Amino acid sequence: MTIAFNLHAFAQISAERMLNCVAAGLAIALFAWILLRLIGRRNSGTRFAVWFCALLAIAVSPFLEIGSPSRTALIHSPTAAITMPGSWASYLFGAWALIALLGLLRVAAGLWHLRTIRRSCAPIGLQNLDLMLRRTLAEFRSVRPVELCVSDELRVPTAIGFAKPAVVLPAWAWRELSTAELNTVLLHELAHLRRWDDWTNLAQKILRALFFFHPAVWWVESRLALEREMACDDIVLGQTANPRAYAQCLVSLAEKNLLRRGVALAQAAVGGMRQTSLRILRILDARRSPAVQVWKPAPWVVGAFSLACLVSSAHSPKLVAFVDAVPGMAAPSARIATPAAPTESPRAMTATVVPASYVEHSSSAGAHRPSAKPSVAAVVARRGRPTRKPPAPALVRTGAPSSIQAPAYQQAMFVILEGQRYGQAGPVLWQVCIWRFTVDPQGSPHVVEEIFSKSI
């Protein structure tokens, strides 16, 4: 029971935070877009850094609540715009887990495919390379060790990083491209490894699989894919200083790759051709920034805004909240009634109000004084006097009038509290159970659950 409840509580917390992070994520992505518009024509490395910082901030937002105490989905926020039953959270969390698992499996399959290509490709010895290609590899190997390989399983040149970095060329590219074109392709792929795009691309794909429901993540991810390629183009142009020749090389690669795809796969290359067209336009743009280094203030501005956005979202009304259905409070079972009729059984469970007489007993007085009314007011007044405080009197019940013949029921109320904390600084779940114990002098005792248990 405890494990099932913990899973249900975790599902509610996770579903609520994932849904509420959408607004903050859209705000962060929109701010990144506005910032890039304001700073003007910066290089693609700066634009990539801005979008990547925005993606990390969006990914952190569901797991971080800054500036407010920890809240759980079990406590309903009356300021939430949308309130859903708590049982829906489990279904939403299950659907998210299933789709996210499929996305992660797809990423794992891609990594396995890269590993297969890396192990099956044939390395090219330095003695078989032109002097220009050898010089390019020698300059890069001071940054990361890399090999140049060839494979029949690839259609486009690819940089495979991680444990054993390598630049893998398709067999047709190794045979058909000139030395200058091969050197240009090699510079571009080595730029990916120099920028550690193998790891940033992996993080990007994992976050897209986890946040598949987030529109801002898809938008930022598409911008990152384009700016990553353009950042590598800037590095190539910084070393070759020949935009027209580089653009012609990209066009030649795209044409040869499209011819080898065949008619059936031609539609699948539309997205790649559009990206290539945007890259060529940027390469041939005379107003393009020649800088390669990242403009450092831009990522810090995005980080500061993201932090402010997370702080404000912690204090702002929630968009979605999940509430568990709590049973209504049961009405007390004892009812006030007139004395039982002669034909009614005296053992009926309907209690009768029995007036009683009381006496005030005090050890200092040494006697019993009959009182028509309870002397609570007198006790309070006596305690408020500045004189010497006498012993507190007690009200003692002397019995019921003999004119009313009705059974007297004795009742006792029991309150049971049970608390459980989730984590060292996590929320505390309190479960309250209230029981009423009634004793019938003419029958057996029985226990009645007066109020249903309630979790808060």
PyMOL commands that set and color helices and strands:
alter all, ss='L'
color gray80, all
select helices_A, chain A and resi 2-38+44-63+86-120+126-128+131-140+171-176+179-194+197-210+215-240+243-261+267-283+297-315+376-383
alter helices_A, ss='H'
color red, helices_A
select strands_A, chain A and resi 82-85+122-123+147-151+158-160+166-170+320-323+357-361+368-371+394-399+410-421+428-439+446-455
alter strands_A, ss='S'
color yellow, strands_A
deselect
rebuild
show_as cartoon
